[in-house]
């Protein structure tokens, strides 16, 4: 289920968008102003942003700059200007849709943008944690969590194999310590324990006794 930020000040349009998007199974966060949207984005990773280009206190583009990297953005606007459209797309927008729009077409474009975003994104989400693979950083509520290289590698393995029971041997085959030596079984237990302490209840790491771990 994708989380979508909707910034739209027209009450009737916003109500129609919420109804149609929630019917499709998306979770919606609706804002009527730039400032509110920026505030809601500060501690959350949205899968897509649907932004009115012109809001009461500014432009939708101001919100875009505050979103997490690689978040697909679709602009909604009454301005059907070729230069503006080209500039927006060149600036990284996933799409640009003029009002009035057809809801079925919009839903199709949202679906495509979400799919393309997953294909191109260097980010993985596991529980409430977001892993920026390119930067090698892990975020919780927008804040970087300090992990050792080995802790990061273990979490990455969990993120890439969610809902799959991983045997301890499978994990051990893909991790090594700072000296390039393979990690011992008991050491794996210690590092998983440290991961749990640092991540709290943000990531559910289940121990399957005698076998390994599963992250849901």
Secondary structure, 3 states (H helix, E strand, C coil): CCEEEEECCCHHHHHHHHHHHHHCCCEEEEECCHHHHHHHHCCCCCCEEEEECEECCEEHHHHHCCCCCCCEEEEEECCCCHHHHHHHHHCCCCEEEECCCCHHHHHHHHHHHHHHHHHHCCEEEECCEEEECCCCEEEECCEEECCCHHHHHHHHHHHHCCCCCEEHHHHHCCCECCCCCECCHHHHHHHHHHHHHHHHHHCCEEEECCCEEEEC
